[in-house]
Amino acid sequence: MSEPLKIAMLSFHSCPLGMLGGKDTGGMNVYIQELAQELGRRGTIVDIYTRAHAPEHEPVIRLGQNVRLIHIETGLDEGIPKIAYYSYRQKFICGVEQFRNSANIRYDLIHSHYWLSGLAGKQLQEWWHVPHILMFHTLGAVKNAIGIGAEEPELRIENERELVESCERIVAATAREKDDLIHYYSAAQQKIAVIPCGVNLNLFKPMNKETARLELGLDHQKIILFVGRLDPLKGLEQLLKALAMLRGKEMPLLIVIGGDEYSESKIQSLQELAAGLKVQDSQRFLGAVAQKKLPLFYNAADICIMPSYYESFGLVALESLACGTPIIATDVGNMGNIIRHREAGFLINDNSPSVVASRITELLSQTGAQPGEAVQRQSVAAQYSWNSVTDMVVQEYSMLLARQRQQIPVSA
């Protein structure tokens, strides 16, 4: 009987168990945990390495069958800028190797997430002589091209460029990301696999709207939902401005889910903007919410809105649709494929307040879901089950391992 496949999964800068919506927590965290657990159910052994952090977790946590989360001490101070993590990468790399060596584990493959983890994966690959597959999740050069928010430093972009050159296989969440890797980083087209993100259909599913609202303490007011980090790229300021254009007898309530202890100044800025627009009574900032509670909010909402300038994929849209709630989103990430039918919601070309407000008005004016609309939304989400996504990832693993056995260069 053959030995089970052993994967070292790296998420240096962000723990998969971090509360979603924080400054460093989002779709990537969901992706890592869901993929690892699905792999574990199939018999693959997965060790996820991340940095030790505050609040503290146990050094080693079982996340499911065959899956462990391992926290590595780096001495990194909480709250420092993400780019400063670069200086701590060697401590993380050595910590991973020390744990591996003490446990006498031999991994078959490294799967890194984000460029900081990619740097760790690159060095560990040289030590372990195993294939390395990398998913960037976001790209610094693309963020800078958009020009919203803080500029990404050249240190990041140069390291991303080197990783694109050296890594054996890259997973892009969308065809658009693949094009960006080729355009901004001169990536070899044949090195990139396009594999979408997935959605947990056991967690995100429809429930009675009134039941969800009762559990959340919400009334019968129309509800607009925003879920995401409070990052300028998410376009929340544009949504607040759109809200100000909806003044009327039945003003909807905007619920904002996202933010953590490092987001206080950003929340204050957004609340000041809302006050200046005179919509402070029509919005509610709830901070971060545990993922298992998110389906209540999606089901309670009339619309979920993603007015983003940039998304690497757009997992929130899938979660909303899986719950039967329509989505309004800018044409970013994978939205062009997800929102193909009008029943799913509206794909908008830009996030200008007037365009967002117009689409909100149109959706809220509908008296209720038309027959088959909720089913259509759920069927869109069902195409992105973690089972099907993992099938594609496993295929990439198998290809890399086969090439290694045959000693065929991946770029061939």
C-alpha positions in Angstrom: 0.0 0.0 0.0 1.4 3.4 -1.0 2.2 6.1 1.5 -0.3 9.0 1.6 0.7 12.2 0.0 2.2 14.8 2.4 1.8 18.5 1.7 3.5 21.4 3.5 1.1 24.4 3.0 2.6 27.8 3.9 0.7 30.9 5.1 3.4 32.9 6.8 1.7 36.3 7.3 -1.9 35.2 8.1 -3.3 32.4 10.2 -6.2 30.5 8.5 -8.1 30.8 11.8 -7.9 34.6 12.0 -11.2 36.4 12.3 -12.3 37.3 8.7 -12.4 40.9 7.7 -9.2 42.0 9.6 -6.4 43.8 7.9 -4.7 40.5 6.9 -7.6 38.1 6.8 -10.0 37.4 4.0 -10.6 35.0 1.1 -7.1 33.5 1.3 -7.7 32.3 4.8 -10.9 30.6 3.8 -9.3 29.1 0.7 -6.4 27.5 2.7 -8.6 26.0 5.4 -11.3 24.7 3.0 -8.8 23.2 0.6 -6.7 21.6 3.3 -9.7 20.0 4.9 -11.0 18.6 1.6 -7.6 17.2 0.9 -7.5 15.7 4.3 -10.8 14.0 3.8 -9.3 12.4 0.7 -6.5 10.9 2.7 -3.8 13.5 2.0 -1.8 14.6 5.0 -1.6 18.4 5.1 0.4 20.5 7.6 -0.3 24.3 7.4 2.5 26.4 8.7 1.8 30.0 9.9 3.4 32.4 12.3 2.6 32.4 16.0 0.4 35.4 16.7 -1.8 37.3 19.2 -4.3 36.3 20.4 -2.4 33.0 20.9 -3.4 29.7 19.6 -2.0 26.3 20.6 1.3 25.5 18.8 -0.4 22.7 16.9 -4.1 22.5 16.2 -6.0 19.7 14.5 -8.2 21.3 11.8 -9.8 18.0 10.6 -8.9 14.6 9.4 -5.2 14.5 8.4 -4.9 18.3 8.8 -2.7 20.2 11.3 -2.2 23.9 11.7 1.3 24.6 13.1 2.3 27.9 14.6 6.0 28.9 14.2 7.6 31.4 16.7 9.2 34.3 14.8 9.3 37.1 17.4 7.3 39.2 15.0 5.4 42.1 16.7 1.7 42.4 16.1 0.5 45.5 14.2 3.7 46.1 12.2 3.2 46.9 8.5 3.0 43.7 6.4 6.1 44.6 4.4 8.1 44.4 7.6 7.3 40.7 7.8 9.9 40.3 5.1 12.7 40.7 7.7 11.2 37.8 9.8 10.9 35.3 6.9 14.2 33.5 7.7 13.1 32.8 11.3 9.8 31.4 9.9 11.7 29.2 7.4 14.1 27.9 10.0 11.2 27.2 12.4 9.4 25.2 9.7 12.5 23.1 9.1 13.1 22.6 12.8 9.6 21.3 13.3 9.8 19.1 10.2 13.2 17.7 11.2 12.1 17.0 14.9 9.0 15.2 13.7 10.9 13.3 11.1 8.5 14.2 8.3 9.3 14.1 4.6 6.9 16.2 2.5 6.2 15.5 -1.1 5.2 19.0 -2.2 5.1 22.6 -1.0 2.0 24.8 -1.6 2.6 28.4 -0.7 0.1 31.2 -0.4 1.0 34.9 -1.0 4.4 36.2 -1.9 5.9 36.2 1.6 5.0 32.5 1.9 6.4 32.0 -1.6 9.8 33.2 -0.5 9.7 30.6 2.3 8.6 27.9 -0.1 11.4 28.7 -2.5 14.1 28.2 0.1 12.4 25.1 1.6 12.2 23.6 -1.9 15.9 24.0 -2.3 16.4 22.2 1.0 13.8 19.4 0.5 14.1 18.9 -3.3 10.4 18.7 -3.8 8.0 20.6 -6.2 6.7 24.0 -5.2 3.3 25.4 -6.3 2.4 29.0 -5.5 -0.8 31.0 -5.4 -0.3 34.8 -5.0 -4.0 35.7 -4.2 -3.1 39.4 -4.9 -0.5 41.0 -7.0 1.4 44.2 -6.0 1.9 45.5 -9.6 -1.9 45.2 -10.2 -2.7 47.1 -7.1 -0.3 49.9 -8.1 -1.8 50.1 -11.6 -5.2 50.6 -10.1 -3.8 53.4 -7.9 -6.2 53.2 -5.0 -4.9 53.1 -1.4 -1.3 52.8 -0.3 1.3 52.0 -3.0 2.8 48.5 -2.8 6.6 48.7 -2.4 9.1 47.7 -5.1 10.5 45.1 -2.7 7.2 43.2 -3.0 7.0 43.5 -6.7 10.6 42.5 -7.4 10.2 39.4 -5.2 7.0 38.5 -6.9 8.8 38.8 -10.2 11.5 36.5 -9.0 9.0 34.0 -7.7 7.1 34.0 -11.0 10.4 33.1 -12.7 11.6 30.4 -10.2 8.3 28.7 -9.1 7.5 25.5 -10.9 3.7 26.0 -11.0 1.5 29.0 -10.3 -2.3 28.8 -9.5 -4.3 31.8 -10.7 -7.9 32.2 -9.4 -9.1 33.7 -12.7 -8.1 34.0 -16.4 -7.7 37.7 -15.6 -5.1 37.0 -13.0 -3.3 34.8 -15.5 -3.2 37.7 -18.0 -1.9 40.0 -15.2 0.9 37.6 -14.4 1.9 37.5 -18.0 1.5 41.3 -18.6 3.1 42.6 -15.4 5.6 39.8 -14.5 6.4 38.2 -17.9 5.2 34.8 -16.6 5.4 31.9 -18.9 1.8 31.1 -20.0 2.3 27.3 -19.7 3.4 27.7 -16.1 0.0 29.0 -14.9 -3.0 26.9 -14.0 -6.4 28.7 -13.7 -8.3 27.2 -10.8 -11.2 29.2 -9.2 -11.9 29.5 -5.5 -14.7 27.5 -3.9 -17.6 27.9 -1.6 -18.7 25.7 1.3 -22.2 24.6 0.2 -22.8 22.9 3.5 -22.4 26.2 5.4 -23.7 28.7 2.9 -27.2 27.7 2.0 -30.7 29.3 2.0 -32.8 29.7 5.1 -35.9 31.7 5.8 -35.2 35.4 5.7 -37.5 36.2 8.6 -35.9 33.5 10.7 -32.4 34.9 10.0 -33.5 38.4 10.8 -35.1 37.3 14.1 -31.9 35.6 15.2 -29.9 38.7 14.3 -32.4 41.1 16.0 -33.2 42.9 12.7 -36.6 44.2 11.7 -38.4 44.3 8.3 -36.3 47.2 6.9 -34.6 46.6 3.6 -31.0 45.5 4.2 -27.9 46.0 2.1 -24.9 43.9 3.1 -21.2 44.6 2.6 -18.7 41.9 3.7 -14.9 42.5 3.4 -11.8 44.1 4.7 -12.0 47.8 5.2 -9.5 48.4 2.5 -9.8 51.4 0.0 -9.7 48.8 -2.8 -13.0 47.4 -1.6 -14.9 50.6 -2.5 -16.9 51.1 0.7 -16.6 54.9 0.4 -18.4 54.6 -3.0 -21.2 52.5 -1.4 -21.7 55.1 1.4 -22.0 57.8 -1.3 -24.5 55.7 -3.2 -26.5 55.2 0.1 -26.8 59.0 0.3 -28.6 59.0 -3.1 -31.3 56.6 -1.8 -33.0 59.0 0.6 -36.7 58.3 0.8 -39.5 57.1 2.9 -38.0 53.6 3.1 -34.3 54.1 3.6 -32.4 50.8 3.6 -30.0 49.8 6.3 -26.4 49.2 5.3 -24.7 46.5 7.4 -20.9 46.5 7.1 -19.1 43.3 8.2 -15.3 43.7 8.5 -12.6 45.4 10.4 -10.6 44.5 13.5 -8.6 46.3 16.3 -6.2 47.7 13.7 -9.1 49.2 11.7 -10.4 51.7 14.3 -9.0 54.8 12.5 -10.5 53.5 9.2 -13.9 52.9 10.8 -13.8 56.4 12.3 -13.0 57.9 8.9 -15.9 55.9 7.3 -18.3 57.0 10.0 -17.3 60.6 9.6 -18.0 60.2 5.9 -21.4 58.8 6.6 -22.2 61.6 9.0 -21.1 64.2 6.4 -23.5 62.5 3.9 -26.2 62.4 6.5 -26.6 58.6 6.4 -25.1 57.8 9.8 -28.4 56.4 10.9 -28.7 54.1 7.9 -25.5 52.2 8.4 -24.2 49.8 11.0 -20.5 48.7 11.4 -20.4 45.3 13.1 -16.7 44.6 12.8 -15.5 41.1 12.1 -18.0 38.2 12.3 -17.2 34.5 12.6 -17.6 32.7 9.3 -20.1 30.2 10.7 -22.4 33.2 11.4 -22.1 34.8 8.0 -24.9 32.8 6.4 -27.4 34.5 8.8 -26.4 37.9 7.4 -26.5 36.8 3.8 -29.9 35.3 4.3 -31.2 38.3 6.2 -30.0 40.7 3.5 -32.0 41.8 0.4 -28.8 42.6 -1.5 -25.1 42.0 -1.1 -22.8 44.6 -2.7 -19.2 44.3 -3.8 -18.2 47.8 -5.1 -14.5 46.8 -5.4 -11.8 48.4 -7.5 -9.9 45.1 -7.3 -10.6 41.5 -6.3 -8.3 38.5 -6.9 -11.5 36.4 -7.1 -14.5 37.6 -5.2 -15.5 34.8 -2.8 -18.2 37.0 -1.1 -20.3 36.8 -4.2 -20.3 33.0 -4.2 -21.3 32.9 -0.5 -24.1 35.4 -1.1 -25.5 33.5 -4.1 -25.2 30.2 -2.3 -27.6 31.6 0.2 -29.9 32.8 -2.5 -29.2 36.5 -2.1 -28.5 38.6 -5.2 -25.2 40.4 -5.7 -24.3 43.8 -7.2 -20.6 43.8 -8.1 -18.1 45.6 -10.2 -16.5 43.7 -13.1 -13.5 42.5 -11.1 -12.0 39.1 -10.2 -14.3 36.3 -11.4 -17.5 38.4 -11.3 -17.9 38.3 -15.1 -18.2 34.5 -14.9 -20.2 34.4 -11.6 -22.8 37.0 -12.6 -23.8 35.7 -16.0 -27.5 35.8 -15.5 -29.7 38.7 -14.4 -31.2 36.5 -11.7 -27.8 36.4 -9.9 -27.8 40.2 -9.7 -26.0 43.0 -11.5 -22.5 43.3 -12.9 -21.6 46.9 -13.1 -18.7 48.5 -15.2 -17.7 50.9 -12.5 -18.5 51.6 -8.8 -19.5 55.3 -9.2 -22.2 56.1 -6.6 -24.8 56.9 -9.2 -24.5 53.5 -10.9 -24.4 51.6 -7.6 -27.5 53.6 -6.3 -29.4 52.9 -9.6 -28.9 49.2 -9.3 -29.8 49.1 -5.6 -33.0 51.0 -6.4 -33.9 48.6 -9.2 -33.3 45.5 -7.0 -35.1 46.9 -3.9 -38.1 47.9 -6.0 -38.8 44.3 -6.8 -41.6 42.9 -4.7 -39.8 39.6 -4.0 -37.8 36.9 -5.6 -39.4 35.6 -8.8 -39.9 31.9 -9.1 -36.6 30.2 -9.8 -34.4 33.2 -9.1 -33.1 31.9 -5.8 -32.5 28.5 -7.3 -30.6 30.0 -10.2 -28.3 31.9 -7.8 -27.7 28.7 -5.8 -27.0 26.8 -9.1 -24.3 29.4 -10.0 -22.6 28.9 -6.6 -22.9 25.1 -6.9 -20.5 25.1 -9.8 -17.7 26.2 -7.4 -17.9 23.4 -4.8 -14.7 22.7 -2.9 -15.0 19.1 -4.1 -14.6 20.2 -7.8 -11.9 22.9 -6.9 -9.9 20.3 -5.0 -10.1 17.9 -8.0 -8.3 20.5 -10.1 -5.7 21.2 -7.4 -5.0 17.5 -7.0 -4.5 17.2 -10.8 -1.8 19.9 -10.6 -0.1 18.1 -7.7 -0.1 14.9 -9.7 1.3 16.6 -12.7 4.1 18.2 -10.7 5.0 14.9 -8.9 5.0 13.0 -12.2 7.3 15.6 -13.8 9.6 15.3 -10.8 9.8 11.5 -11.1 10.6 11.9 -14.8 12.9 14.9 -14.1 11.1 16.9 -16.8 11.4 20.7 -16.5 7.9 22.2 -15.7 8.5 25.0 -18.3 9.1 22.4 -21.0 
